[in-house]
Amino acid sequence: MLIPIRSVGNSKAIILSKALLAQTGFEDQVEVTVHDDSLILAKPQTHSREDWAMAAKAIAEEKLGKEWVTFSNDFDKTWKW
């Protein structure tokens, strides 16, 4: 697929179609690397626990997870806290 390079101010840009973006899963940003004479576009790496704090806050705000409060097992009767 050939895509024209366009001038944007003092820079150059390429326009990626909505269909191409949907196919690759790109959203707001891409990771750009140069390998030999090629530009490589990739989804940015995310950290595995990046959204944990937001998810925990949402659970607390929505009062979800109450089932864990009443969760018990046979060892709870003999356990000394």
N, C-alpha and C positions, 0 to 999 in steps of 0.2 A: 504494500500500500504506500503510495507516495502522498505526502502531505506537504503543502508549500510552507516555506519559512517566510514569515511576514515581519515587516518593520513595525515596532511599537516604541515610539520615542527614539532613544539612543540604543535600544535593545532589539533583539529578534525574538519571535515567538512562534509556536505552532499551536494550532487550534485542534483539539481532539473532539470528535463527535460524541454526542450523548450516548449513543449505542456502544461506542468503543469504551467509554468510561464505565458504563454498566457492565460490560463483558469482563473488564479487568477488576472491577470493584473499587476503583479509585474514587475518592470522595473530595476532600478539601485540599489535601496535600499529597505529594509524591516524593519519594526518595530518589534523587538523581545521582548516578555515578557514571564515571567515564572509564571505559575499558577499551584499550587500544584506540580505534577510531570510531567507537560507538558510544552513544548515550543510552544508559539503561534506566528505565523508569520502574520503580517498584513501590508497593504499598509500604508506608512507614512501619517500622517495627514497633510493637507495643510491648510493654512489660506485662508479664502474666498476672500481676496483682494490681495493675494500674487502677482499675475501677472498684476495687474492694471497698474502699472507704465510702464512696458514693452509694454503693449497694447496701452497706450496713446502715447508713443514714436513712435510706429509703425504707428499709425494713423497720427501723425504729419509729420513723414518722408514720408509717402505715400500720404499725402495731402488728406486723406479720411475724410469723415464727413463734406464736404463742404455744404451739404444740410442743415445743422443746421445753417450755417451762413445766409442763405437766408430765413430760417424758420421764419414766422411771424404769428401773429394772429390779431384779431380785436382790441384788447386792445393796441397794439403798437402805433396806431395813436393818442391816447389820453394820453399815458404815458409820464411823464416828467422825463428825465434822469438827 
